[in-house]
């Protein structure tokens, strides 16, 4: 069974029943348009944030729920949905122009349109790119999603947003804190028979510009590492290290750290002293990072092949090397 479609949990009943309770009509509230506009702008300008909560998704004949962990860095997102009981789950990562879905039957899928990718794999309509904004309580860019109608309520925070055929209602909010605006606690997005209901347990707002956050990411670290190498001539780099007395093979890391083309027969070796290429690791942050890892793997394999050949021609060096 597709793990995504198997994520229906008891919590979905509670989440969806909560949406069926008829609330009494709300009395009109006075809204300060200046304060509301300033708070909206502050939420829209958040450069990087994380949230943890519970999500329930339903559509015609399909439904599921689980724990949601969402990391947002600029326009780059990384969402993990997991079912605590079955321990099944999936991960969605990407940015404005690409997406990768993992944890599904048949292996990972990739595509430029994240909504189409999700619908093809799960049958769910989830407006991911718009939710990046809606989840913070702000309208999505009009150039991409069309005009929005925002209705503010008590506390000068949005009570409802109508955009792109979706209605997003905000039932509860976290109060503003030092350096952090008020942020949604309970959100429901609906369009026809599609519904996404989110209960946020905690927000973490990260300071600084997205670029500052991305500068320390594994992908950025690996990119800097590769920029310092002669990718077109690994043997030349090998000779420099040998001249400096470093006879270690190069290693790249995934679930384990391996030295490609170092074992007998040209296989990968692990457990040997090696010099690791930083930024490889077992976490892949999207297609760009994956491509960099492939380049690192190919470079390390060529480097190690050249080093093995050099040691074959210089056996005395192998006996005295590190």
N, C-alpha and C positions, 0 to 999 in steps of 0.2 A: 504493500500500500504506500502511496506517496506520503512521505513524512509530513508534508505541509497539510494535507487533507486529514491527517490523523491527529492534528493538534487540538481537537475539540476537547475541552476540559470542563469539569463542574463549574469553574469560575465563569464560563461563558453564560451560564444560566443567570447567575447573579448580576453580571454586567448588563445583560439584555433585559432582564426583568426590571432593573433600575430605570431603564429607558421607557418602560411601559407604564410607570406610575404617573398618573395624571396630577400635575402640579396645579395649585390654585393660580388664578390669573395674577400677574404681577402689576402692582400699582406703578404708574409712571414715576420715573426718578429724574431728578435734576442732574444734568451732565455739564461739567465745565469743559467746553470744547478745547480750550487752550491746554489744560492739564491732560486731557485725553490724547490730544495730538502729540504732546511731548512724550508721554509714556509710550504711545504707539511707535514713535520714532526711535525711542531707546530700545524697545524690543526688536525692532527691525534691524538695528545696527549691531546686535550681538554678533561678534565675530566667530565665537566658538563655544559650544555648550554640549553637555551630556544630559540625558534624562533616563530614569529607570521607572518602570511602571508595569501595568497590565493592559493588554489590548484584546478586544474581541472584534472579529471580522465576520460579517455575514453577507450572503448574497443568495440569489435564487438557487435553492437546493444545496448550498454549501455554507459551512461555518467553521470557525476555529478560534482558538484563543491561547494565550500563554503570557509568559514574562517577556517584556520588551526592554532591550538596552539599546539606546540610540546615541551615537557619537556624531557630532556635526562640527566640521572644521571648514569654515568658508562655505563653498558650494559642494564640498565633499561629505558624503554621509556614509555611515556604517551602522546597520541595524541588525540586531540578533534577536530572533524570536525563539523561545525555548519553552517546552512543556515540562514542568517540574516532575510530573508523575511518570511519563513515558521516557523522559530525557531525549525526546526527539526535538529537532529544531532546524532552523535554516538561517542563513546569513545573507543579507543584501548589502552590497557596497557599490559606490559609484559616485558620479558627479552629474553636472548638467548635461553631459553628452554621452555618457556610457554607464553601463550597469552590469553587475555580475551577481548571479543568484547561486548559492551553494546549499548543499544539504538536501537535494531533491533526487528523485529517482532518475537514473540515467546519467547522473553526473552534473557538474556545474553548467550553467547556461549564461551566455553573455549577449548583450545587445545595446543598441544606441537608445532605444525607447524603453525606459524602465517600466512604465505602465503596461505596455504591450508584452514585455517579457514576463511580468507577473501574471497577467491575465492568461497568457498561453500556458504557463506552468501550473497555475492554481485555479483559474476560473474566477479569481477575485478582482474586483475593480478597486484599486487603491491608488489615489492620486499622489504618489510619493513626492514628486517635485513641488507640488503646491503645498503639501502637508509640511514641508520644511518651514514654510512661513506660517501656515495656519496653526501649527502646533504651538507656536509662540504667541498666537493671538494677533497676528497681523495679516493683512491681505497679501496674496501672492502678486508678483509683478503683472501689471495689466498687459504689458506687451506680449506675455506668454500665455496668460490665462484669462484675459478679458477683464472688463470692468467689474468692480466689486462694490457691494453695498454693505457698509459696516454700521451696526447699531450698538452704541455703547449703553451700558447700564450702571448699576450702583458701583461706586468706587471709580468711576470714569474708565472702566475696562470694558472691552467688547463683550457683549452678550450674544451676538450673532453676526456671522459673516455669510453673505450669499455671493458665490462666485463660481463661474465655470459649470453651472448646473448643480453645484453642491451647496448644501446648507450646513454650516458649522456652528454648533451651539456650545457655549461655555457655561457649565453649571457651577463651577467653583474655581477659586483662584488662590495661589499662594501670595501672601502679602509681600510687598516690596521690602528689600533689605538693603544693607550698605553696598552700594555699587551694583545693585541688581534690581531690575524693575519687577513689578508684579507679574507672575507667570501662571499659565493655566494649570489647574489641578484635574479637572474633569472636562473632557472634550468629546463631542459626538459629531461626526461628519456623515451626512446621508445624501443619497441621490437615487431616486426611484427605489429599487429593492436592495441597493448596496448600502451597507452601514459599516463604519469604523468607529469603535468606541474606545477611548483611551482614558485610563485612570493613572495619573502620574504620582508616583511615590516620592520622587526627589528630583530636583534640578541641580546641576552644577554648571555655573557660568564661569568660563575661563577668560582671564583678562588678556589684552593684547590683540594684535592683528593676526588674522589667519596665517599670514606668511611666517610670523614668528613661531607659531605653533608647528607649522609644517616643516620649518627648518630643522627641527630635531627629530623628525619622523624617520622610520627605517628607510623609506624610499629616498628621502633627501640625503640621508647618510650614505646610502649605497651609490646614489648618483655622484656625490662628491668623491667617493672612493674610486669609482670607475674613471672619473675624469682625470685622476692622477696616474692612471695606468696607460701603457701603450697597448691598447686593445688590438691593434693591427700587427703587433710584434711581441707577443708574450715571451719569446725566447730572449729578447734583448733585456727585458726586465729580469728574467731568470739569471742571466749572466751577471747583472749588477749585484743581485743578492748573493750569488755564489762568491763573487769577488769580495763581498763584505763578510763572508763566512757564514751566511745563512743558507743552510741546505734543506730547510723544511719545505715540504710541499704546501700548496695552497689548499685551503679548505673553504667550503661553502656550507651554510647551515639551512636545514629545514626542520623536520622533527628531530634530526640528529645532524651532527657536523661530519661531513665526509670530504675526503680528498679525491676528486674525480681523476680517473685514469692513473692511479698510483698503485693499486693492488696488482698482483700478478695477472697477466692477461689483459691488462688495460681496464680493469674494473675500478670501482670506488672503494677506498679504504677508510675505516674509521678507527678511532682509538690510537692513532699514531700522532706524534707531535706535529702540529701543522700551524700555519699562519692563516688565520681566518679573515675572509673578506667581510668587513663590517657592513651591516645593513641587510645581510641575507636573511637570517632568522627563519622562524616558522610561521610568521604572520605576513600575509600578503595584503597590501593596501591597494587593491585595484589592478587594472590591466597594466598601467605604466610601471608599477613596482614589479609585477610579474615579468614584464619584458626585461627590466634591468637584472632580475635574478637569472634569467636565461642567459644574458650576456655574461654575467659573472661566472656562471657554470661553464660556459664555453671557454672563457678566458682561462679559468683555473685548470680545465682539462688540458688545454694546449700548453700552459705553463708547466704542469706536472709531467706531461709527456716529454717536453724538452729537458726538464730537470732529470728525469729518469735516464734519458739517453746520455746526458752529460756525465752522470754518475757511472753509467756503464762503461764509458770511455775513460773515466778517472776513478777507478775503484779505490785507490789509496785515500782519496778525499772523503769517501763515504765512511772510512774507518775512523777518521779524525773529526768529522763534522758533527754539528749539534744534533 
